[in-house]
Amino acid sequence: MSPVASDIRLLMVDDEREFLEAVAPALSRRGFDVTLAEDGKVALELLSARTFDVVVLDVKMPGIDGVEVFRHIKRGIPELPVVLLTGHGTIAQAFDTSREGVQDYLAKPCDVETLAKALRDAVEKAARRGTAAAAAGDEIRLLLVDDDVDFVRSVTPALERRGVVVSAAGDAAQALELLRIRRFQVAVVDVVLPGMDGLSLLDRMRERDPLIEVIILTGNPLVGDVRRGLRQGAFDYLVKPCAVEELTGVIRAARDRRNSTEEEARRSIAEAAVSARPD
């Protein structure tokens, strides 16, 4: 499903405060959730701490300019769409970066409707790329177990744009029911849940599917809980809040281990079948 404007979290990066103060409220009235940064350094700090759906970058800024920020994004968050704003003398840079994967570029000054349309188009194209990746078989089937509704709502679309198909459960009972009817490669489980806690749920999940890889989420990393979870077979643990890029990386690593374990199991079965054949 294509995201609507009210779902789009936008990071605007421009050293012209008057431009930001004029455009940001207009985009907010159109349903965008706008965060502002007046230089590249602040932008990179925000990108490391929060999740965004699209970024608008002015090309020409003091210090870390827009092109450098764009290249940082492509190295660390390659699926995040970027729209460049170009002033006089920076159009050549815009053409250069278009070959590197920038989603769109607009000349300043631009009207708000044009900018809003470019942002929506950029997010929709990114969503289609994620869908295509899933159709090509590179998807990850994830069970996310957390009763923090805001966390689930914020992280789910970001993960899905990265090729992760998310099914969410708010407690252990819902999680076990989903495990009964669906097959997941990886589960992300919060330690603190209503009713049965996440560590107890981990045992129940491994009983149902011994190959499922479980990642523990904790807001308070008590050493005892972490050790217990790892002893019970958890793949890894993460401390909340965690960046989506970090979470995605651990999920992919867990999926890869699940695939390797399945492949080893298939190979062992095949070898056993061959050795059992009569000469």
C-alpha positions as CSV (number, residue, x, y, z in Angstrom):
1,M,0.0,0.0,0.0
2,S,1.4,3.4,-0.9
3,P,2.0,5.6,2.1
4,V,-0.3,8.6,2.5
5,A,1.1,12.0,3.4
6,S,0.3,11.8,7.1
7,D,2.5,8.7,7.3
8,I,5.6,10.4,5.7
9,R,8.3,11.4,8.1
10,L,10.4,14.1,6.4
11,L,13.8,15.4,7.3
12,M,14.5,18.8,5.7
13,V,18.1,20.0,5.6
14,D,18.9,23.6,4.6
15,D,21.0,26.3,6.0
16,E,18.4,29.0,5.0
17,R,16.3,29.4,8.1
18,E,13.8,31.6,6.4
19,F,13.2,28.9,3.8
20,L,12.7,26.2,6.4
21,E,10.4,28.4,8.4
22,A,8.3,29.2,5.4
23,V,8.1,25.7,3.8
24,A,7.9,23.5,6.9
25,P,4.5,24.7,8.2
26,A,3.1,24.4,4.7
27,L,4.2,20.8,4.4
28,S,2.9,20.1,7.9
29,R,-0.5,21.4,6.9
30,R,-0.4,18.9,4.1
31,G,0.1,16.1,6.6
32,F,3.9,15.7,6.6
33,D,5.7,15.1,9.9
34,V,8.6,17.5,9.4
35,T,11.9,17.6,11.2
36,L,14.4,20.4,10.5
37,A,18.2,20.5,10.4
38,E,20.2,23.6,9.5
39,D,23.4,21.9,8.6
40,G,24.8,18.5,7.5
41,K,26.2,17.6,10.9
42,V,22.9,17.9,12.6
43,A,21.2,16.0,9.7
44,L,23.6,13.0,10.2
45,E,23.0,13.0,13.9
46,L,19.3,12.9,13.4
47,L,19.6,10.2,10.8
48,S,21.6,8.0,13.2
49,A,19.0,8.4,16.0
50,R,15.6,8.5,14.2
51,T,13.7,6.9,11.3
52,F,12.6,9.0,8.3
53,D,10.8,8.1,5.1
54,V,12.4,10.8,2.9
55,V,15.0,13.5,3.1
56,V,15.2,16.9,1.4
57,L,18.7,18.2,1.1
58,D,20.0,21.6,0.0
59,V,23.0,21.0,-2.2
60,K,25.0,24.0,-1.1
61,M,25.6,24.3,2.7
62,P,28.6,25.3,4.8
63,G,30.6,22.5,6.4
64,I,29.1,19.1,5.3
65,D,27.2,20.0,2.1
66,G,24.1,18.2,0.8
67,V,26.0,16.0,-1.6
68,E,28.2,14.7,1.2
69,V,25.2,14.0,3.4
70,F,23.5,12.2,0.4
71,R,26.6,10.0,0.0
72,H,26.6,9.2,3.7
73,I,22.9,8.2,3.4
74,K,23.6,6.0,0.3
75,R,26.3,4.1,2.2
76,G,24.4,3.6,5.4
77,I,20.7,3.7,4.4
78,P,20.7,3.0,0.7
79,E,16.9,2.5,0.5
80,L,16.1,6.0,2.0
81,P,14.9,8.3,-0.8
82,V,16.6,11.7,-1.1
83,V,15.3,14.8,-3.0
84,L,18.0,17.5,-3.7
85,L,17.3,21.2,-3.7
86,T,19.6,23.0,-6.1
87,G,20.3,26.7,-6.4
88,H,22.3,28.6,-9.1
89,G,25.6,26.9,-9.8
90,T,24.7,23.5,-8.2
91,I,22.7,21.9,-11.0
92,A,25.8,20.1,-12.3
93,Q,26.1,18.5,-8.9
94,A,22.5,17.4,-9.0
95,F,23.0,15.7,-12.4
96,D,26.1,13.9,-10.9
97,T,24.2,12.6,-7.9
98,S,21.3,11.5,-10.0
99,R,23.6,8.9,-11.5
100,E,24.4,7.8,-7.9
101,G,20.8,7.2,-6.9
102,V,19.2,10.5,-5.8
103,Q,15.5,10.2,-6.2
104,D,14.7,13.7,-7.6
105,Y,16.0,17.2,-7.6
106,L,14.2,20.5,-7.7
107,A,15.5,24.0,-8.4
108,K,15.0,26.7,-5.7
109,P,12.8,28.4,-5.2
110,C,10.1,25.8,-5.7
111,D,6.4,25.9,-4.8
112,V,5.2,23.8,-1.9
113,E,2.8,21.7,-4.1
114,T,5.7,20.7,-6.4
115,L,7.8,19.8,-3.4
116,A,5.1,17.8,-1.7
117,K,4.4,15.8,-4.9
118,A,8.1,15.1,-5.4
119,L,8.2,13.8,-1.8
120,R,5.2,11.6,-2.2
121,D,6.5,10.2,-5.5
122,A,9.9,9.5,-3.9
123,V,8.4,7.5,-1.0
124,E,6.0,5.6,-3.3
125,K,8.9,4.6,-5.6
126,A,10.9,3.4,-2.6
127,A,8.0,1.3,-1.4
128,R,7.6,-0.2,-4.9
129,R,11.3,-1.2,-4.8
130,G,10.8,-2.9,-1.5
131,T,7.8,-4.8,-2.8
132,A,9.8,-5.9,-5.9
133,A,12.6,-7.1,-3.6
134,A,10.1,-9.2,-1.6
135,A,8.6,-10.6,-4.9
136,A,12.1,-11.6,-6.0
137,G,12.4,-13.8,-2.9
138,D,14.7,-11.7,-0.8
139,E,12.1,-10.9,1.8
140,I,12.4,-11.7,5.5
141,R,9.4,-12.9,7.4
142,L,9.5,-11.3,10.8
143,L,7.3,-11.7,13.9
144,L,7.5,-8.5,16.0
145,V,6.3,-9.0,19.5
146,D,5.9,-5.7,21.5
147,D,3.1,-4.0,23.3
148,D,4.5,-0.6,22.6
149,V,2.0,0.5,19.9
150,D,4.0,3.6,18.9
151,F,7.2,1.6,18.5
152,V,5.5,-1.0,16.3
153,R,3.8,1.7,14.2
154,S,7.0,3.6,13.7
155,V,9.3,0.7,12.9
156,T,7.0,-1.5,10.8
157,P,7.0,0.7,7.6
158,A,10.7,1.4,7.9
159,L,11.4,-2.4,8.0
160,E,9.0,-3.2,5.2
161,R,10.8,-0.7,2.9
162,R,13.9,-2.7,3.6
163,G,12.3,-6.0,2.4
164,V,11.1,-7.2,5.8
165,V,7.5,-8.5,5.9
166,V,6.3,-7.7,9.5
167,S,3.6,-9.5,11.4
168,A,3.0,-7.8,14.8
169,A,1.7,-9.2,18.1
170,G,1.1,-7.3,21.3
171,D,1.5,-10.2,23.7
172,A,2.6,-13.8,24.0
173,A,-0.8,-15.3,23.3
174,Q,-1.1,-13.4,20.0
175,A,2.5,-14.3,19.0
176,L,1.9,-18.0,19.6
177,E,-1.3,-17.9,17.6
178,L,0.6,-16.3,14.7
179,L,3.3,-19.0,15.0
180,R,0.6,-21.6,14.8
181,I,-0.7,-20.4,11.4
182,R,2.4,-18.8,9.8
183,R,6.0,-19.6,9.3
184,F,8.6,-17.0,10.3
185,Q,12.3,-16.9,9.9
186,V,13.0,-14.4,12.7
187,A,11.2,-13.0,15.7
188,V,12.0,-9.8,17.6
189,V,10.6,-10.0,21.1
190,D,10.4,-7.4,23.8
191,V,11.4,-8.7,27.2
192,V,8.6,-6.9,29.1
193,L,5.2,-8.0,27.8
194,P,1.8,-8.2,29.5
195,G,1.2,-11.7,30.9
196,M,4.0,-14.0,29.8
197,D,7.3,-12.2,29.5
198,G,9.5,-12.3,26.5
199,L,12.1,-14.7,27.9
200,S,9.4,-17.2,28.7
201,L,7.9,-16.7,25.3
202,L,11.3,-17.4,23.7
203,D,11.2,-21.0,25.1
204,R,7.6,-21.5,23.8
205,M,8.6,-20.2,20.4
206,R,11.6,-22.5,20.1
207,E,9.3,-25.4,21.1
208,R,7.0,-24.6,18.2
209,D,9.8,-23.9,15.7
210,P,13.3,-25.0,16.8
211,L,14.9,-23.1,13.9
212,I,13.4,-19.7,14.5
213,E,15.9,-17.1,15.3
214,V,14.9,-14.8,18.2
215,I,16.2,-11.3,18.9
216,I,15.6,-9.9,22.3
217,L,14.5,-6.2,22.7
218,T,15.1,-4.6,26.1
219,G,14.7,-1.1,27.5
220,N,16.7,-2.0,30.6
221,P,19.6,-4.3,29.7
222,L,19.9,-6.3,32.9
223,V,22.9,-8.6,32.7
224,G,20.9,-11.5,34.1
225,D,18.1,-11.2,31.5
226,V,20.5,-10.9,28.6
227,R,22.5,-14.0,29.8
228,R,19.4,-16.0,30.3
229,G,18.1,-15.1,26.8
230,L,21.3,-16.0,25.2
231,R,21.5,-19.3,27.1
232,Q,18.0,-20.0,25.9
233,G,19.2,-19.7,22.3
234,A,18.4,-16.1,21.4
235,F,20.4,-14.9,18.4
236,D,21.2,-11.5,19.9
237,Y,19.8,-8.6,22.0
238,L,19.2,-4.9,21.3
239,V,18.6,-2.1,23.7
240,K,15.6,0.2,23.0
241,P,15.6,2.7,21.4
242,C,17.6,1.3,18.6
243,A,18.2,2.7,15.1
244,V,16.3,0.9,12.3
245,E,19.5,0.3,10.4
246,E,21.0,-1.5,13.4
247,L,17.8,-3.5,13.9
248,T,17.6,-4.4,10.2
249,G,21.2,-5.5,10.2
250,V,20.7,-7.9,13.1
251,I,17.4,-9.2,11.5
252,R,19.3,-10.0,8.3
253,A,22.1,-11.7,10.1
254,A,19.6,-13.8,12.0
255,R,17.8,-14.7,8.7
256,D,21.1,-15.7,7.2
257,R,21.9,-18.0,10.2
258,R,18.4,-19.5,9.9
259,N,19.0,-20.2,6.2
260,S,22.4,-21.8,6.9
261,T,20.9,-24.0,9.6
262,E,18.1,-25.2,7.2
263,E,20.7,-25.8,4.5
264,E,22.8,-27.9,6.8
265,A,19.8,-29.9,8.0
266,R,18.8,-30.6,4.3
267,R,22.4,-31.7,3.6
268,S,22.5,-34.0,6.6
269,I,19.2,-35.6,5.5
270,A,20.5,-36.1,2.0
271,E,23.7,-37.6,3.2
272,A,21.9,-39.9,5.6
273,A,19.6,-41.0,2.7
274,V,22.6,-41.8,0.5
275,S,24.4,-43.8,3.2
276,A,21.3,-45.8,3.9
277,R,21.0,-47.1,0.3
278,P,22.1,-50.7,-0.2
279,D,25.3,-51.2,-2.2
